[in-house]
């Protein structure tokens, strides 16, 4: 007949082992999800036209503050509406700016071709932008060529940790390092039970 003390000790050991196993599985799942998210972010920013930027001015406060990170997704200029927050390039050298669309101008130009006698119609859409905290709208309008996309979502304060880094350029390195750490963890986690079973059979 087994001792109650021994039975209690074994039960506690089994519970502790189960808790460690559950925590390990949960940690592995969370880490794997994070790595997968980083890989998707790299693909989206490298090949699908998404942008990751850190807000560096207060022109869009209080909605967007310095240090916030924004993610924009590509948008055709015909899809943009008044009130949308967009990312566009301006200046020389070109820099990315995040401002709200204050007005939209649609221009239609009829061109008569003398050689053929035919008329072609071209449409141009221009965006007048303005920072929420600015008194005046931006001097230059934004055309389709300089539009980068519409803001999809923002992460408050994240950019303050990475204030001097170019997030989009750093994403592949972050994804690579995170992937290697996760793979190493998984390899060691799966190796421990095998070593324990071998030790038990000796």
C-alpha distance (Angstrom), angle and dihedral (degrees) to the residues before:
residue distance angle dihedral
X1 . . .
X2 3.80 . .
X3 3.76 120.7 .
X4 3.87 116.4 -107.9
X5 3.80 88.8 -135.4
X6 3.80 92.0 54.1
X7 3.82 91.0 46.0
X8 3.81 91.2 50.6
X9 3.81 91.4 48.2
X10 3.81 91.9 50.4
X11 3.82 91.2 47.3
X12 3.80 91.3 52.3
X13 3.78 91.2 48.0
X14 3.80 91.0 50.7
X15 3.80 91.9 49.0
X16 3.80 91.8 48.3
X17 3.81 91.0 47.2
X18 3.81 91.0 49.1
X19 3.80 91.2 48.9
X20 3.81 91.2 50.9
X21 3.80 90.9 48.1
X22 3.81 92.0 49.2
X23 3.81 92.1 48.3
X24 3.81 90.4 47.9
X25 3.82 92.2 51.3
X26 3.81 91.3 47.4
X27 3.81 92.5 48.4
X28 3.80 90.7 47.9
X29 3.81 91.9 50.3
X30 3.81 92.8 48.8
X31 3.81 92.0 47.4
X32 3.80 91.4 47.6
X33 3.79 91.2 50.2
X34 3.81 90.7 50.1
X35 3.80 92.1 50.7
X36 3.81 91.3 47.3
X37 3.81 89.7 50.5
X38 3.80 91.2 51.7
X39 3.81 91.7 49.0
X40 3.80 90.6 50.3
X41 3.81 89.3 48.5
X42 3.81 90.4 53.9
X43 3.81 91.7 49.7
X44 3.82 91.8 46.3
X45 3.81 94.7 49.7
X46 3.80 96.2 40.3
X47 3.77 101.4 42.8
X48 3.82 111.6 9.3
X49 3.80 102.5 52.1
X50 3.81 99.3 -108.9
X51 3.82 118.5 144.2
X52 3.80 132.4 -154.1
X53 3.80 114.9 -158.9
X54 3.78 140.1 169.4
X55 3.80 116.2 -133.1
X56 3.81 106.9 -122.0
X57 3.81 102.2 177.2
X58 3.77 139.1 46.6
X59 3.81 96.1 -124.2
X60 3.82 91.7 111.8
X61 3.80 98.6 43.1
X62 2.92 138.3 164.8
X63 3.82 90.0 26.0
X64 3.80 93.9 45.3
X65 3.78 121.1 24.4
X66 3.79 132.9 -167.2
X67 3.79 108.5 -79.0
X68 3.80 96.0 28.7
X69 3.79 115.7 129.5
X70 3.79 117.9 -137.8
X71 3.79 130.3 -166.0
X72 3.79 118.3 -154.3
X73 3.77 128.2 -167.6
X74 3.81 125.4 -151.8
X75 3.79 117.4 -91.2
X76 3.75 133.8 179.7
X77 3.79 110.6 -119.8
X78 3.81 89.3 -122.4
X79 3.83 88.3 62.6
X80 3.80 94.5 54.5
X81 3.79 117.3 103.5
X82 3.79 134.4 -167.4
X83 3.79 109.1 -83.0
X84 3.81 95.4 31.9
X85 3.79 116.9 128.7
X86 3.78 108.4 -130.2
X87 3.79 139.3 -175.9
X88 3.79 116.9 -133.7
X89 3.78 139.9 160.0
X90 3.79 123.3 -113.8
X91 3.79 139.8 162.1
X92 3.78 133.7 28.6
X93 2.92 114.2 -53.6
X94 3.80 88.2 30.8
X95 3.80 116.7 -114.6
X96 3.78 129.8 -174.3
X97 3.81 115.0 -107.8
X98 3.80 127.8 -169.6
X99 3.83 112.6 -152.6
X100 3.78 139.1 143.0
X101 3.81 123.6 -102.2
X102 3.81 106.6 -112.2
X103 3.81 98.7 174.9
X104 3.81 141.2 -1.9
X105 3.80 127.3 -142.3
X106 3.79 121.9 -162.3
X107 3.79 114.7 -160.6
X108 3.79 123.0 -166.7
X109 3.80 118.4 -166.2
X110 3.80 123.8 -169.3
X111 3.80 114.2 -155.0
X112 3.80 121.5 -166.0
X113 3.79 114.9 -152.5
X114 3.80 107.9 -149.8
X115 3.78 94.4 -161.4
X116 3.79 94.2 57.9
X117 3.78 101.8 19.8
X118 3.78 89.6 -130.3
X119 3.78 126.8 132.0
X120 3.78 122.8 -140.2
X121 3.76 124.3 -164.1
X122 3.80 121.9 -145.4
X123 3.79 124.9 -169.9
X124 3.80 124.7 -150.5
X125 3.79 124.7 -173.3
X126 3.79 119.3 -160.8
X127 3.79 127.2 -171.2
X128 3.79 123.1 -145.9
X129 3.79 107.1 -153.0
X130 3.78 135.0 -167.6
X131 3.77 137.7 179.7
X132 3.80 112.3 -117.2
X133 3.81 90.3 -127.2
X134 3.81 95.2 44.0
X135 3.80 121.9 96.6
X136 3.80 94.4 -147.3
X137 3.78 133.8 43.5
X138 3.80 120.4 -111.0
X139 3.79 113.9 -81.4
X140 3.78 96.3 -131.2
X141 3.78 125.0 56.9
X142 3.80 122.4 -131.8
X143 3.80 120.6 -119.3
X144 3.79 130.6 -168.8
X145 3.79 92.4 -92.0
X146 3.82 94.1 60.3
X147 3.80 98.8 37.4
X148 3.81 110.9 107.5
X149 3.79 99.6 -179.6
X150 3.80 147.3 -79.5
X151 3.79 123.2 -66.5
X152 3.80 108.6 -101.1
X153 3.79 101.5 -176.7
X154 3.79 140.8 -27.8
X155 3.81 135.6 -138.2
X156 3.82 111.0 -146.7
X157 3.79 116.6 -130.8
X158 3.81 97.5 -6.9
X159 3.79 92.4 116.8
X160 3.80 92.6 59.1
X161 3.80 88.6 72.1
X162 3.80 91.2 51.0
X163 3.80 97.0 32.4
X164 3.80 97.2 145.0
X165 3.79 98.9 38.4
X166 3.77 130.7 92.3
X167 3.79 100.1 -125.4
X168 3.77 98.6 -161.4
X169 3.79 92.7 48.8
X170 3.81 91.2 46.5
X171 3.81 95.9 50.5
X172 3.85 96.9 87.2
X173 3.82 91.4 51.1
X174 3.80 92.5 46.5
X175 3.82 90.8 48.5
X176 3.82 91.7 48.4
X177 3.81 94.6 49.2
X178 3.82 92.3 44.3
X179 3.81 90.7 49.2
X180 3.80 92.6 50.8
X181 3.81 91.7 48.4
X182 3.81 91.0 49.3
X183 3.81 93.8 47.5
X184 3.83 90.8 48.8
X185 3.80 90.9 49.9
X186 3.82 92.1 48.6
X187 3.81 91.8 48.5
X188 3.79 92.7 51.5
X189 3.81 93.3 43.3
X190 3.80 91.3 54.6
X191 3.77 93.0 43.0
X192 3.83 95.6 57.4
X193 3.86 96.9 65.0
X194 3.81 90.9 49.2
X195 3.80 91.2 50.8
X196 3.82 90.2 47.2
X197 3.84 91.9 51.7
X198 3.79 91.7 48.6
X199 3.80 90.9 49.9
X200 3.81 89.6 50.4
X201 3.81 93.5 53.9
X202 3.78 94.7 50.6
